[in-house]
Amino acid sequence: MNLSLPTIILGDGVQNANEEEIRQSYLFQQWWKRIANSGEIFLKSVHIPAVYKWGEPKEIKMIQLEAEAYDLEGRKLGGITTLRGDTVVVLTVLNIRGRDYVVLVLQLRVPGGGCTLSGPSGMIDQGQSKKDASVREQKEETGTKLPPGKLVDLAEAVHGHQLPYVVSSGTSDERASMMVTISNAPRRLLKDLEGQVGGLLEEGERTRVMVVPFKKAFGELESTGSASAKLVLSLHLYGKYRRKFSARIRRWLTVLNWR
């Protein structure tokens, strides 16, 4: 099987990056290594109509491409893909007088056609850990300081190994890790958080915070009409985690304080 890097063909509209920059980018390298390691796909060429950069300094954050790809028997595979890399979703749990509340964000999403309810979420940039990305997104999307808490990879805790979830394998390479942060908080924080506006305006983000009791969270999803599948999975995993490790959580909460 040919494991050499595929030919890259840039679309006429790509003026902000050259072939070598794309080939060496974190997003492309991560995607290519997964294909090479799978041993199941022959990638002949990649046509790239668009590359998106943002941040300071500007870096490649998203790549749209159409790959000429085949399976091991020579049958052509669908290859239209958006590369955006690995992501985190943070379920923020506040324990207030023995009752769990979850901090959610409501955000207008053009691809989704309206408002979507989710947890703070975003990409894991090159050189960042899941923890780094989780802390960043929690701060950016809630727009406020939250209590320091215990950060846990839910899949690793529940299943015993790290298991990032493929979000939409037909159109994107995104793999999401479901994280939870658990902390004590004073009751006054509920009022401070509710309706808080967050998000990075320079990146087209504008979020509004909602705080709901964990036991009523699924009902809240139904009432909004559009909920992120990653949030649904996070709530499900946290429910399993809470049942499995209730004693451990109680020990954590005895040493965590709101400051």
Contacts in CASP RR format, 6 or more apart in sequence:
PFRMAT RR
TARGET T0000
AUTHOR 0000-0000-0000
METHOD contacts of the structure
MODEL  1
MNLSLPTIILGDGVQNANEEEIRQSYLFQQWWKRIANSGEIFLKSVHIPA
VYKWGEPKEIKMIQLEAEAYDLEGRKLGGITTLRGDTVVVLTVLNIRGRD
YVVLVLQLRVPGGGCTLSGPSGMIDQGQSKKDASVREQKEETGTKLPPGK
LVDLAEAVHGHQLPYVVSSGTSDERASMMVTISNAPRRLLKDLEGQVGGL
LEEGERTRVMVVPFKKAFGELESTGSASAKLVLSLHLYGKYRRKFSARIR
RWLTVLNWR
1 39 0 8 1.000
1 42 0 8 1.000
1 72 0 8 1.000
2 42 0 8 1.000
3 36 0 8 1.000
5 23 0 8 1.000
5 32 0 8 1.000
6 32 0 8 1.000
6 43 0 8 1.000
6 44 0 8 1.000
6 45 0 8 1.000
6 46 0 8 1.000
6 67 0 8 1.000
6 68 0 8 1.000
7 44 0 8 1.000
7 45 0 8 1.000
7 46 0 8 1.000
8 19 0 8 1.000
8 22 0 8 1.000
8 23 0 8 1.000
8 45 0 8 1.000
8 46 0 8 1.000
8 48 0 8 1.000
9 45 0 8 1.000
9 46 0 8 1.000
9 47 0 8 1.000
9 48 0 8 1.000
10 18 0 8 1.000
10 19 0 8 1.000
10 22 0 8 1.000
10 48 0 8 1.000
11 47 0 8 1.000
11 48 0 8 1.000
11 49 0 8 1.000
13 49 0 8 1.000
13 50 0 8 1.000
14 48 0 8 1.000
14 49 0 8 1.000
14 50 0 8 1.000
14 51 0 8 1.000
16 51 0 8 1.000
16 53 0 8 1.000
17 25 0 8 1.000
17 51 0 8 1.000
17 53 0 8 1.000
17 60 0 8 1.000
21 60 0 8 1.000
22 28 0 8 1.000
22 48 0 8 1.000
22 51 0 8 1.000
22 60 0 8 1.000
22 63 0 8 1.000
23 29 0 8 1.000
25 59 0 8 1.000
25 60 0 8 1.000
25 63 0 8 1.000
26 60 0 8 1.000
26 125 0 8 1.000
26 126 0 8 1.000
27 60 0 8 1.000
27 61 0 8 1.000
27 62 0 8 1.000
27 63 0 8 1.000
27 83 0 8 1.000
27 84 0 8 1.000
27 85 0 8 1.000
27 173 0 8 1.000
28 60 0 8 1.000
28 63 0 8 1.000
28 83 0 8 1.000
30 85 0 8 1.000
30 86 0 8 1.000
30 173 0 8 1.000
31 81 0 8 1.000
31 83 0 8 1.000
31 85 0 8 1.000
31 173 0 8 1.000
32 43 0 8 1.000
34 173 0 8 1.000
35 41 0 8 1.000
35 43 0 8 1.000
39 72 0 8 1.000
40 71 0 8 1.000
40 72 0 8 1.000
41 69 0 8 1.000
41 70 0 8 1.000
41 71 0 8 1.000
41 77 0 8 1.000
42 69 0 8 1.000
42 70 0 8 1.000
42 71 0 8 1.000
42 72 0 8 1.000
42 74 0 8 1.000
43 67 0 8 1.000
43 68 0 8 1.000
43 69 0 8 1.000
44 68 0 8 1.000
44 69 0 8 1.000
44 70 0 8 1.000
45 67 0 8 1.000
45 68 0 8 1.000
46 65 0 8 1.000
46 66 0 8 1.000
46 67 0 8 1.000
46 68 0 8 1.000
47 65 0 8 1.000
47 66 0 8 1.000
47 67 0 8 1.000
47 68 0 8 1.000
48 63 0 8 1.000
48 64 0 8 1.000
48 65 0 8 1.000
49 64 0 8 1.000
49 65 0 8 1.000
49 66 0 8 1.000
50 63 0 8 1.000
50 64 0 8 1.000
51 60 0 8 1.000
51 62 0 8 1.000
51 63 0 8 1.000
51 64 0 8 1.000
52 60 0 8 1.000
52 61 0 8 1.000
52 62 0 8 1.000
52 63 0 8 1.000
53 59 0 8 1.000
53 60 0 8 1.000
53 61 0 8 1.000
54 61 0 8 1.000
54 202 0 8 1.000
54 203 0 8 1.000
55 61 0 8 1.000
55 203 0 8 1.000
59 125 0 8 1.000
59 126 0 8 1.000
61 84 0 8 1.000
61 123 0 8 1.000
62 82 0 8 1.000
62 83 0 8 1.000
62 84 0 8 1.000
63 82 0 8 1.000
63 83 0 8 1.000
64 81 0 8 1.000
64 82 0 8 1.000
64 83 0 8 1.000
65 79 0 8 1.000
65 80 0 8 1.000
65 81 0 8 1.000
65 82 0 8 1.000
65 83 0 8 1.000
66 79 0 8 1.000
66 80 0 8 1.000
66 81 0 8 1.000
67 77 0 8 1.000
67 78 0 8 1.000
67 79 0 8 1.000
67 81 0 8 1.000
68 76 0 8 1.000
68 79 0 8 1.000
69 76 0 8 1.000
69 77 0 8 1.000
69 78 0 8 1.000
69 79 0 8 1.000
70 76 0 8 1.000
70 77 0 8 1.000
71 77 0 8 1.000
80 171 0 8 1.000
81 170 0 8 1.000
81 171 0 8 1.000
81 172 0 8 1.000
81 173 0 8 1.000
82 171 0 8 1.000
82 172 0 8 1.000
82 173 0 8 1.000
83 172 0 8 1.000
83 173 0 8 1.000
84 123 0 8 1.000
84 172 0 8 1.000
84 173 0 8 1.000
84 174 0 8 1.000
85 123 0 8 1.000
85 124 0 8 1.000
85 173 0 8 1.000
85 174 0 8 1.000
85 175 0 8 1.000
86 123 0 8 1.000
86 124 0 8 1.000
86 164 0 8 1.000
86 174 0 8 1.000
86 175 0 8 1.000
86 176 0 8 1.000
86 177 0 8 1.000
87 121 0 8 1.000
87 122 0 8 1.000
87 123 0 8 1.000
87 124 0 8 1.000
87 133 0 8 1.000
87 167 0 8 1.000
87 174 0 8 1.000
87 175 0 8 1.000
87 176 0 8 1.000
87 177 0 8 1.000
88 121 0 8 1.000
88 122 0 8 1.000
88 124 0 8 1.000
88 130 0 8 1.000
88 133 0 8 1.000
88 134 0 8 1.000
88 137 0 8 1.000
88 176 0 8 1.000
88 177 0 8 1.000
88 178 0 8 1.000
88 179 0 8 1.000
89 118 0 8 1.000
89 119 0 8 1.000
89 120 0 8 1.000
89 121 0 8 1.000
89 122 0 8 1.000
89 176 0 8 1.000
89 177 0 8 1.000
89 178 0 8 1.000
89 179 0 8 1.000
89 228 0 8 1.000
89 230 0 8 1.000
89 231 0 8 1.000
89 234 0 8 1.000
90 119 0 8 1.000
90 120 0 8 1.000
90 121 0 8 1.000
90 134 0 8 1.000
90 137 0 8 1.000
90 138 0 8 1.000
90 179 0 8 1.000
90 180 0 8 1.000
90 181 0 8 1.000
91 102 0 8 1.000
91 119 0 8 1.000
91 154 0 8 1.000
91 178 0 8 1.000
91 179 0 8 1.000
91 180 0 8 1.000
91 181 0 8 1.000
91 231 0 8 1.000
91 234 0 8 1.000
91 235 0 8 1.000
91 238 0 8 1.000
92 102 0 8 1.000
92 103 0 8 1.000
92 119 0 8 1.000
92 120 0 8 1.000
92 138 0 8 1.000
92 142 0 8 1.000
92 146 0 8 1.000
92 180 0 8 1.000
92 181 0 8 1.000
93 100 0 8 1.000
93 101 0 8 1.000
93 102 0 8 1.000
93 103 0 8 1.000
93 180 0 8 1.000
93 181 0 8 1.000
93 182 0 8 1.000
93 183 0 8 1.000
93 214 0 8 1.000
93 238 0 8 1.000
94 100 0 8 1.000
94 101 0 8 1.000
94 102 0 8 1.000
94 103 0 8 1.000
94 146 0 8 1.000
94 147 0 8 1.000
94 183 0 8 1.000
94 184 0 8 1.000
94 185 0 8 1.000
94 189 0 8 1.000
94 190 0 8 1.000
94 211 0 8 1.000
95 101 0 8 1.000
95 182 0 8 1.000
95 183 0 8 1.000
95 184 0 8 1.000
95 185 0 8 1.000
95 253 0 8 1.000
96 184 0 8 1.000
96 185 0 8 1.000
96 186 0 8 1.000
96 187 0 8 1.000
96 189 0 8 1.000
96 190 0 8 1.000
97 187 0 8 1.000
99 213 0 8 1.000
100 213 0 8 1.000
100 214 0 8 1.000
100 215 0 8 1.000
100 242 0 8 1.000
101 185 0 8 1.000
101 190 0 8 1.000
101 211 0 8 1.000
101 212 0 8 1.000
101 213 0 8 1.000
101 214 0 8 1.000
102 211 0 8 1.000
102 212 0 8 1.000
102 213 0 8 1.000
102 214 0 8 1.000
102 217 0 8 1.000
102 235 0 8 1.000
103 119 0 8 1.000
103 120 0 8 1.000
103 142 0 8 1.000
103 146 0 8 1.000
103 193 0 8 1.000
103 209 0 8 1.000
103 210 0 8 1.000
103 211 0 8 1.000
104 117 0 8 1.000
104 118 0 8 1.000
104 119 0 8 1.000
104 209 0 8 1.000
104 210 0 8 1.000
104 211 0 8 1.000
104 212 0 8 1.000
104 217 0 8 1.000
104 220 0 8 1.000
104 231 0 8 1.000
105 117 0 8 1.000
105 118 0 8 1.000
105 119 0 8 1.000
105 120 0 8 1.000
105 141 0 8 1.000
105 142 0 8 1.000
105 198 0 8 1.000
105 207 0 8 1.000
105 208 0 8 1.000
105 209 0 8 1.000
105 210 0 8 1.000
106 115 0 8 1.000
106 116 0 8 1.000
106 117 0 8 1.000
106 207 0 8 1.000
106 208 0 8 1.000
106 209 0 8 1.000
106 210 0 8 1.000
106 224 0 8 1.000
107 115 0 8 1.000
107 116 0 8 1.000
107 118 0 8 1.000
107 141 0 8 1.000
107 205 0 8 1.000
107 206 0 8 1.000
107 207 0 8 1.000
107 208 0 8 1.000
108 114 0 8 1.000
108 115 0 8 1.000
108 116 0 8 1.000
108 206 0 8 1.000
109 115 0 8 1.000
109 116 0 8 1.000
112 226 0 8 1.000
114 226 0 8 1.000
115 224 0 8 1.000
115 226 0 8 1.000
116 226 0 8 1.000
116 227 0 8 1.000
116 228 0 8 1.000
117 210 0 8 1.000
117 220 0 8 1.000
117 221 0 8 1.000
117 224 0 8 1.000
117 226 0 8 1.000
117 227 0 8 1.000
117 228 0 8 1.000
117 231 0 8 1.000
118 227 0 8 1.000
118 228 0 8 1.000
118 230 0 8 1.000
118 231 0 8 1.000
119 141 0 8 1.000
119 228 0 8 1.000
119 230 0 8 1.000
119 231 0 8 1.000
119 234 0 8 1.000
120 134 0 8 1.000
120 137 0 8 1.000
120 138 0 8 1.000
120 140 0 8 1.000
120 141 0 8 1.000
120 142 0 8 1.000
121 137 0 8 1.000
121 141 0 8 1.000
121 176 0 8 1.000
121 228 0 8 1.000
121 230 0 8 1.000
122 133 0 8 1.000
122 137 0 8 1.000
123 133 0 8 1.000
124 130 0 8 1.000
124 132 0 8 1.000
124 133 0 8 1.000
124 177 0 8 1.000
125 133 0 8 1.000
128 136 0 8 1.000
130 153 0 8 1.000
130 177 0 8 1.000
130 179 0 8 1.000
131 151 0 8 1.000
134 151 0 8 1.000
134 179 0 8 1.000
134 181 0 8 1.000
135 151 0 8 1.000
138 146 0 8 1.000
138 181 0 8 1.000
139 145 0 8 1.000
139 146 0 8 1.000
140 198 0 8 1.000
140 199 0 8 1.000
140 200 0 8 1.000
140 205 0 8 1.000
141 198 0 8 1.000
141 199 0 8 1.000
141 205 0 8 1.000
141 207 0 8 1.000
142 193 0 8 1.000
142 196 0 8 1.000
142 198 0 8 1.000
142 207 0 8 1.000
142 209 0 8 1.000
143 196 0 8 1.000
143 197 0 8 1.000
143 198 0 8 1.000
143 199 0 8 1.000
143 207 0 8 1.000
143 209 0 8 1.000
144 192 0 8 1.000
144 193 0 8 1.000
144 196 0 8 1.000
144 209 0 8 1.000
146 181 0 8 1.000
146 183 0 8 1.000
146 185 0 8 1.000
147 183 0 8 1.000
147 184 0 8 1.000
147 185 0 8 1.000
147 189 0 8 1.000
147 256 0 8 1.000
147 258 0 8 1.000
147 259 0 8 1.000
148 183 0 8 1.000
148 256 0 8 1.000
148 259 0 8 1.000
149 181 0 8 1.000
149 182 0 8 1.000
149 183 0 8 1.000
149 252 0 8 1.000
149 256 0 8 1.000
150 181 0 8 1.000
150 182 0 8 1.000
150 183 0 8 1.000
150 252 0 8 1.000
150 256 0 8 1.000
151 179 0 8 1.000
151 180 0 8 1.000
151 181 0 8 1.000
152 179 0 8 1.000
152 180 0 8 1.000
152 181 0 8 1.000
152 182 0 8 1.000
152 241 0 8 1.000
153 162 0 8 1.000
153 177 0 8 1.000
153 178 0 8 1.000
153 179 0 8 1.000
154 178 0 8 1.000
154 179 0 8 1.000
154 180 0 8 1.000
154 234 0 8 1.000
154 237 0 8 1.000
154 238 0 8 1.000
154 241 0 8 1.000
155 161 0 8 1.000
155 162 0 8 1.000
155 163 0 8 1.000
155 164 0 8 1.000
155 165 0 8 1.000
155 177 0 8 1.000
155 178 0 8 1.000
155 237 0 8 1.000
156 162 0 8 1.000
156 163 0 8 1.000
157 241 0 8 1.000
157 244 0 8 1.000
157 245 0 8 1.000
158 237 0 8 1.000
158 240 0 8 1.000
158 241 0 8 1.000
158 244 0 8 1.000
162 177 0 8 1.000
164 175 0 8 1.000
164 176 0 8 1.000
164 177 0 8 1.000
165 175 0 8 1.000
165 176 0 8 1.000
165 177 0 8 1.000
165 178 0 8 1.000
165 230 0 8 1.000
165 233 0 8 1.000
166 174 0 8 1.000
166 175 0 8 1.000
167 174 0 8 1.000
167 175 0 8 1.000
167 176 0 8 1.000
167 229 0 8 1.000
167 230 0 8 1.000
168 174 0 8 1.000
176 230 0 8 1.000
178 230 0 8 1.000
178 233 0 8 1.000
178 234 0 8 1.000
178 237 0 8 1.000
180 234 0 8 1.000
180 237 0 8 1.000
180 238 0 8 1.000
180 241 0 8 1.000
182 249 0 8 1.000
182 252 0 8 1.000
182 253 0 8 1.000
182 256 0 8 1.000
183 253 0 8 1.000
183 256 0 8 1.000
183 258 0 8 1.000
184 253 0 8 1.000
184 256 0 8 1.000
184 257 0 8 1.000
184 258 0 8 1.000
185 258 0 8 1.000
186 258 0 8 1.000
189 258 0 8 1.000
190 211 0 8 1.000
193 209 0 8 1.000
193 211 0 8 1.000
194 209 0 8 1.000
194 210 0 8 1.000
194 211 0 8 1.000
195 208 0 8 1.000
195 209 0 8 1.000
195 210 0 8 1.000
196 208 0 8 1.000
196 209 0 8 1.000
197 206 0 8 1.000
197 207 0 8 1.000
197 208 0 8 1.000
197 209 0 8 1.000
198 205 0 8 1.000
198 206 0 8 1.000
198 207 0 8 1.000
198 208 0 8 1.000
198 209 0 8 1.000
199 205 0 8 1.000
199 206 0 8 1.000
199 207 0 8 1.000
210 220 0 8 1.000
212 220 0 8 1.000
214 235 0 8 1.000
214 238 0 8 1.000
214 239 0 8 1.000
217 235 0 8 1.000
218 232 0 8 1.000
218 235 0 8 1.000
221 227 0 8 1.000
221 231 0 8 1.000
221 232 0 8 1.000
221 235 0 8 1.000
242 249 0 8 1.000
END
